[in-house]
């Protein structure tokens, strides 16, 4: 084990694809099963088990790299007994602003209770990234808490300033970042959205208020031009089309849930980004024409020219970003990687669930590919 408070290790590996420009890539290498060891003092276990909001001190060892004095809390809306399998949010610099993992500030460890295949988040992320839409990187890890096996987890990149820098540029990571919790449309309730560092930085919501007013009040004939002054409309069309193709019923368009909105300083335009994709591909028959519940896609579908653009995106993304061979290859890779796990009671249960779910997931990908295939 190598002790490291602020890891600045830079290396190049043909195995991981990690480069000196992006050392964080090694954390999300999908070609290996990562090992995460969490240690929390007994005096903090009660808080970790009973408080969703407060982070407690912990030591994290990630693939042999120790980040001491990190902060950890349970992730999600419901507390899970620590003897079971909670999801965790880890903030490496919570108690020491210099503490990082290869420069990374934060990491999510999802128990994947809703997805026994442990793969839906990765498949969704891969498709979005192929389409040029910013999405969290995903990997897998075997996790222990105070030496106790907690099983297989999905490692997910946090949507934070590190993420924004990697997708929008070092100098463009200071814009407003909104998270959309379940289940309200920002057009109806701006305050429902969670604005990062709102009080700390004295941020206002004027940008999102302006977009909401356009969606609510602008006549059809002026709608597209008005939108393009506040919204990266091209990217939104892709995001909406990808939700429809992936059957992401738990996302922005179909449930007003699981999304981020970022105001990039480079353009002043708002960009939608996906989140919480562990329920995609639930239903291979999900109809891309399903009526959305949020007002922005509803208005797009109601205006003929914009509806045509949406359908053009569906066709284009089905040809390009959706890649059945790549998806099946990702499933094959995960099957090989996960079965390198060392023995442990929870890990054995997780692998049994994984093995039982994979044939169905393979079939869903095949059936879905046929359903959304563009007509020649």
C-alpha positions as CSV (number, residue, x, y, z in Angstrom):
1,X,0.0,0.0,0.0
2,X,1.2,3.5,-0.8
3,X,0.3,6.4,1.5
4,X,-1.0,9.4,-0.4
5,X,-2.8,12.5,0.7
6,X,-2.7,14.4,-2.6
7,X,-1.9,11.9,-5.3
8,X,-0.3,13.5,-8.3
9,X,0.8,10.2,-9.9
10,X,1.0,10.6,-13.7
11,X,1.5,7.6,-15.8
12,X,0.7,6.0,-19.1
13,X,-0.7,2.5,-19.3
14,X,-1.6,0.6,-22.5
15,X,-3.8,-1.6,-20.3
16,X,-5.9,1.2,-18.8
17,X,-5.8,3.7,-21.6
18,X,-4.9,6.3,-19.0
19,X,-2.7,9.1,-20.2
20,X,-0.6,11.8,-18.4
21,X,-3.3,14.3,-19.5
22,X,-6.0,12.3,-17.7
23,X,-4.6,10.3,-14.7
24,X,-8.2,10.0,-13.3
25,X,-9.0,7.6,-16.2
26,X,-7.3,4.8,-14.2
27,X,-9.9,5.1,-11.5
28,X,-12.6,4.3,-14.1
29,X,-10.8,1.6,-16.0
30,X,-13.5,-0.9,-17.0
31,X,-11.0,-3.6,-17.8
32,X,-10.2,-4.3,-14.1
33,X,-12.1,-4.9,-10.9
34,X,-11.1,-2.2,-8.6
35,X,-10.5,-2.8,-4.9
36,X,-11.9,-0.3,-2.4
37,X,-11.2,-0.6,1.3
38,X,-13.1,1.8,3.6
39,X,-12.2,2.3,7.2
40,X,-14.5,4.2,9.6
41,X,-13.8,4.6,13.3
42,X,-16.4,3.0,15.5
43,X,-17.2,6.4,17.0
44,X,-18.5,7.5,13.6
45,X,-20.5,4.4,12.6
46,X,-23.7,5.5,14.2
47,X,-23.7,8.7,12.2
48,X,-22.9,6.9,9.0
49,X,-25.7,4.5,9.6
50,X,-28.3,7.1,10.7
51,X,-27.6,10.4,8.9
52,X,-27.9,10.9,5.2
53,X,-26.5,14.4,5.2
54,X,-23.4,14.4,7.4
55,X,-20.1,13.1,6.2
56,X,-17.9,11.3,8.7
57,X,-14.1,10.9,8.5
58,X,-12.8,7.7,6.9
59,X,-9.7,6.3,5.2
60,X,-10.1,5.1,1.6
61,X,-7.7,2.8,-0.1
62,X,-8.4,2.6,-3.9
63,X,-6.3,0.1,-5.7
64,X,-3.6,0.5,-3.2
65,X,-3.7,4.3,-3.0
66,X,-4.6,5.6,0.5
67,X,-6.4,8.9,0.9
68,X,-6.6,9.5,4.6
69,X,-9.1,11.8,6.2
70,X,-11.8,11.5,3.5
71,X,-15.4,12.1,4.2
72,X,-18.1,9.6,3.6
73,X,-21.9,9.4,3.9
74,X,-24.6,7.2,2.6
75,X,-25.9,8.1,-0.9
76,X,-29.6,8.1,-1.8
77,X,-32.9,9.1,-0.2
78,X,-33.2,6.2,2.2
79,X,-30.9,5.0,4.9
80,X,-29.7,1.4,4.6
81,X,-28.4,-0.6,7.6
82,X,-24.6,-0.8,7.5
83,X,-24.9,-4.5,7.9
84,X,-26.6,-4.6,4.6
85,X,-25.3,-2.9,1.5
86,X,-25.6,0.9,1.4
87,X,-24.5,3.1,-1.4
88,X,-21.8,5.7,-0.5
89,X,-20.7,9.2,-1.5
90,X,-17.0,9.7,-0.8
91,X,-15.4,13.2,-0.8
92,X,-11.7,12.9,-0.6
93,X,-11.1,16.6,0.4
94,X,-13.9,16.9,3.0
95,X,-11.5,17.3,5.9
96,X,-8.3,18.2,4.1
97,X,-8.7,20.4,1.0
98,X,-5.3,19.0,-0.3
99,X,-6.5,15.4,-0.2
100,X,-7.3,13.9,-3.6
101,X,-7.2,10.7,-5.5
102,X,-5.2,11.4,-8.7
103,X,-6.6,14.9,-8.5
104,X,-10.2,13.7,-8.0
105,X,-12.3,15.3,-5.3
106,X,-15.3,13.0,-5.1
107,X,-16.5,9.5,-6.0
108,X,-19.8,7.6,-5.9
109,X,-20.1,3.9,-4.9
110,X,-23.5,2.6,-5.9
111,X,-24.7,-0.7,-4.5
112,X,-26.8,-1.3,-7.7
113,X,-29.7,-2.7,-5.7
114,X,-32.0,-1.8,-8.6
115,X,-29.8,-3.3,-11.2
116,X,-28.5,-6.7,-10.4
117,X,-26.6,-6.7,-13.7
118,X,-24.4,-3.9,-12.5
119,X,-24.2,-2.7,-16.1
120,X,-27.0,-0.4,-17.0
121,X,-25.2,2.7,-15.8
122,X,-22.1,1.8,-17.9
123,X,-24.1,1.0,-21.0
124,X,-26.0,4.3,-20.7
125,X,-22.8,6.3,-20.1
126,X,-21.1,4.7,-23.1
127,X,-24.0,5.5,-25.4
128,X,-24.1,9.2,-24.3
129,X,-20.3,9.6,-24.6
130,X,-20.4,8.1,-28.1
131,X,-23.1,10.8,-28.9
132,X,-20.9,13.6,-27.5
133,X,-23.1,14.2,-24.5
134,X,-21.1,14.6,-21.2
135,X,-21.8,11.6,-18.9
136,X,-20.2,10.2,-15.8
137,X,-17.6,7.5,-16.3
138,X,-18.4,4.1,-14.8
139,X,-16.4,1.1,-13.5
140,X,-16.8,-1.8,-11.0
141,X,-15.2,-2.4,-7.6
142,X,-15.2,-4.9,-4.8
143,X,-15.7,-2.9,-1.6
144,X,-15.0,-3.6,2.1
145,X,-16.1,-1.6,5.1
146,X,-13.9,-2.1,8.1
147,X,-12.7,-5.3,6.6
148,X,-16.2,-6.7,6.0
149,X,-17.0,-7.7,2.4
150,X,-19.8,-5.4,1.0
151,X,-19.8,-6.9,-2.4
152,X,-19.7,-5.6,-6.0
153,X,-20.3,-1.9,-6.5
154,X,-20.7,0.4,-9.5
155,X,-18.1,3.2,-9.3
156,X,-19.5,6.4,-10.8
157,X,-17.8,9.6,-11.5
158,X,-19.4,12.5,-9.6
159,X,-20.9,15.4,-11.6
160,X,-18.8,18.2,-10.0
161,X,-16.2,20.8,-10.9
162,X,-13.7,18.0,-11.8
163,X,-16.2,16.6,-14.2
164,X,-17.0,20.0,-15.7
165,X,-13.3,20.8,-16.2
166,X,-12.9,17.6,-18.1
167,X,-15.8,18.2,-20.5
168,X,-16.0,22.0,-20.8
169,X,-12.4,23.1,-20.1
170,X,-10.3,24.2,-17.2
171,X,-11.5,27.8,-17.4
172,X,-15.2,26.9,-17.8
173,X,-16.0,25.0,-14.6
174,X,-17.5,27.9,-12.6
175,X,-21.0,28.1,-14.2
176,X,-24.2,27.3,-12.4
177,X,-24.7,23.5,-11.9
178,X,-28.2,22.4,-11.1
179,X,-29.3,18.9,-10.0
180,X,-32.8,17.8,-10.7
181,X,-34.2,15.6,-8.0
182,X,-37.4,13.6,-8.3
183,X,-39.9,14.5,-9.5
184,X,-40.7,18.1,-10.5
185,X,-40.4,20.2,-13.6
186,X,-38.2,23.2,-13.2
187,X,-40.6,25.2,-15.4
188,X,-43.2,24.9,-12.6
189,X,-40.8,25.1,-9.6
190,X,-37.4,26.6,-10.0
191,X,-36.7,26.2,-6.3
192,X,-37.1,22.4,-6.7
193,X,-33.7,22.4,-8.4
194,X,-30.6,22.0,-6.3
195,X,-28.0,24.7,-7.3
196,X,-24.4,23.8,-6.3
197,X,-22.8,26.3,-4.0
198,X,-25.8,28.6,-4.2
199,X,-25.3,30.2,-0.7
200,X,-21.5,29.8,-0.6
201,X,-20.9,31.7,-3.9
202,X,-24.0,33.9,-3.8
203,X,-25.3,32.4,-7.0
204,X,-28.7,33.4,-8.5
205,X,-31.1,31.3,-10.6
206,X,-31.7,34.0,-13.2
207,X,-30.4,31.7,-16.0
208,X,-32.9,28.9,-15.3
209,X,-35.7,31.3,-14.6
210,X,-35.2,32.8,-18.1
211,X,-35.3,29.4,-19.7
212,X,-38.4,28.5,-17.8
213,X,-40.1,31.7,-19.0
214,X,-39.3,30.9,-22.6
215,X,-40.7,27.4,-22.3
216,X,-43.8,28.7,-20.6
217,X,-44.7,31.8,-22.5
218,X,-43.0,32.0,-26.0
219,X,-45.3,31.5,-29.0
220,X,-44.6,28.5,-31.2
221,X,-43.3,30.6,-34.1
222,X,-40.7,32.2,-31.9
223,X,-39.9,29.3,-29.7
224,X,-36.8,27.8,-31.4
225,X,-35.0,31.1,-31.8
226,X,-35.8,32.1,-28.2
227,X,-34.6,28.7,-26.9
228,X,-31.3,28.9,-28.7
229,X,-30.5,32.1,-26.7
230,X,-30.5,30.2,-23.4
231,X,-30.3,26.5,-24.2
232,X,-27.8,24.4,-26.2
233,X,-30.8,23.1,-28.3
234,X,-28.7,20.7,-30.4
235,X,-27.4,18.9,-27.3
236,X,-30.8,18.8,-25.7
237,X,-32.3,17.2,-28.8
238,X,-29.6,14.5,-28.5
239,X,-30.2,14.1,-24.7
240,X,-33.9,13.7,-25.2
241,X,-33.5,11.3,-28.1
242,X,-31.1,9.2,-26.1
243,X,-33.5,8.9,-23.2
244,X,-36.1,7.7,-25.7
245,X,-33.8,5.2,-27.3
246,X,-32.5,3.8,-24.0
247,X,-36.0,3.7,-22.4
248,X,-34.7,6.0,-19.7
249,X,-38.2,6.3,-18.1
250,X,-36.6,7.6,-14.9
251,X,-34.8,10.6,-16.5
252,X,-35.8,14.2,-17.3
253,X,-38.2,13.8,-20.2
254,X,-40.3,10.9,-18.9
255,X,-40.2,11.5,-15.1
256,X,-38.6,14.9,-14.3
257,X,-35.8,13.1,-12.5
258,X,-32.1,12.2,-12.7
259,X,-30.6,15.1,-14.6
260,X,-28.1,17.9,-14.3
261,X,-28.3,21.3,-16.1
262,X,-25.1,23.3,-16.5
263,X,-24.6,26.9,-17.6
264,X,-21.3,26.7,-19.4
265,X,-19.5,30.1,-19.3
266,X,-18.0,29.5,-22.7
267,X,-21.4,30.1,-24.4
268,X,-23.8,31.1,-21.7
269,X,-26.0,28.2,-22.8
270,X,-27.6,25.6,-20.6
271,X,-26.6,22.0,-21.2
272,X,-28.6,18.9,-20.0
273,X,-26.6,15.9,-18.7
274,X,-27.9,12.5,-17.7
275,X,-27.7,10.9,-14.2
276,X,-29.0,7.8,-12.4
277,X,-29.2,5.5,-15.4
278,X,-29.5,2.2,-13.5
279,X,-33.1,1.7,-14.8
280,X,-32.5,2.1,-18.5
281,X,-33.3,-0.9,-20.7
282,X,-35.9,-2.1,-18.2
283,X,-38.4,-2.5,-21.0
284,X,-37.2,-3.5,-24.4
285,X,-40.5,-2.5,-25.9
286,X,-40.4,1.1,-24.5
287,X,-41.8,3.3,-27.2
288,X,-39.6,6.3,-28.2
289,X,-42.8,8.1,-29.0
290,X,-43.9,7.9,-25.4
291,X,-45.4,11.3,-24.4
292,X,-42.9,13.1,-22.1
293,X,-44.0,14.6,-18.8
294,X,-41.9,17.7,-18.7
295,X,-42.8,20.9,-20.6
296,X,-39.6,21.4,-22.7
297,X,-39.8,18.1,-24.6
298,X,-43.6,18.4,-24.7
299,X,-43.3,21.7,-26.5
300,X,-40.7,20.3,-28.9
301,X,-43.0,17.5,-29.9
302,X,-45.9,19.9,-30.4
303,X,-44.0,22.1,-32.9
304,X,-43.7,20.3,-36.3
305,X,-40.2,21.6,-37.2
306,X,-38.8,20.7,-33.8
307,X,-40.5,17.4,-33.8
308,X,-38.9,16.6,-37.1
309,X,-35.5,17.5,-35.6
310,X,-36.2,15.1,-32.7
311,X,-37.0,12.3,-35.1
312,X,-33.9,13.0,-37.1
313,X,-31.8,12.7,-34.0
314,X,-33.5,9.4,-33.1
315,X,-32.6,8.1,-36.5
316,X,-29.0,9.4,-36.5
317,X,-28.2,8.2,-32.9
318,X,-29.7,4.8,-33.6
319,X,-27.2,4.5,-36.4
320,X,-24.2,5.9,-34.5
321,X,-24.2,6.2,-30.7
322,X,-26.3,3.0,-30.3
323,X,-23.9,0.2,-31.1
324,X,-25.1,-3.3,-30.3
325,X,-21.7,-4.9,-30.8
326,X,-20.1,-2.5,-28.4
327,X,-22.8,-3.0,-25.8
328,X,-22.5,-6.8,-26.0
329,X,-18.7,-6.4,-25.8
330,X,-19.1,-4.3,-22.6
331,X,-21.3,-7.1,-21.1
332,X,-18.7,-9.7,-22.0
333,X,-15.9,-7.6,-20.5
334,X,-17.8,-7.1,-17.2
335,X,-18.6,-10.8,-17.0
336,X,-14.8,-11.5,-17.1
337,X,-13.9,-8.7,-14.8
338,X,-16.4,-9.3,-12.1
339,X,-15.5,-13.0,-11.8
340,X,-12.0,-12.0,-10.8
341,X,-13.5,-11.0,-7.4
342,X,-12.1,-12.6,-4.3
343,X,-14.5,-14.6,-2.1
344,X,-16.8,-12.9,0.3
345,X,-20.4,-13.7,1.3
346,X,-21.9,-10.5,-0.3
347,X,-19.7,-10.8,-3.3
348,X,-20.9,-14.4,-3.9
349,X,-24.6,-13.2,-3.7
350,X,-23.9,-10.3,-6.1
351,X,-22.1,-12.6,-8.6
352,X,-25.0,-15.0,-8.5
353,X,-27.5,-12.1,-9.2
354,X,-25.2,-10.9,-12.0
355,X,-25.0,-14.3,-13.6
356,X,-28.8,-14.7,-13.4
357,X,-29.5,-11.3,-14.9
358,X,-27.0,-11.2,-17.8
359,X,-28.9,-13.5,-20.3
360,X,-32.0,-11.2,-20.0
361,X,-29.9,-8.1,-20.4
362,X,-28.2,-9.5,-23.5
363,X,-31.6,-10.3,-24.9
364,X,-33.0,-6.8,-24.1
365,X,-30.1,-5.2,-26.0
366,X,-30.7,-7.4,-29.0
367,X,-34.5,-6.8,-29.0
368,X,-34.1,-3.1,-28.4
369,X,-31.6,-2.8,-31.2
370,X,-34.1,-4.4,-33.6
371,X,-36.9,-2.1,-32.4
372,X,-35.0,1.1,-32.8
373,X,-33.2,0.2,-36.0
374,X,-33.8,2.9,-38.6
375,X,-35.9,1.9,-41.6
376,X,-33.7,1.5,-44.7
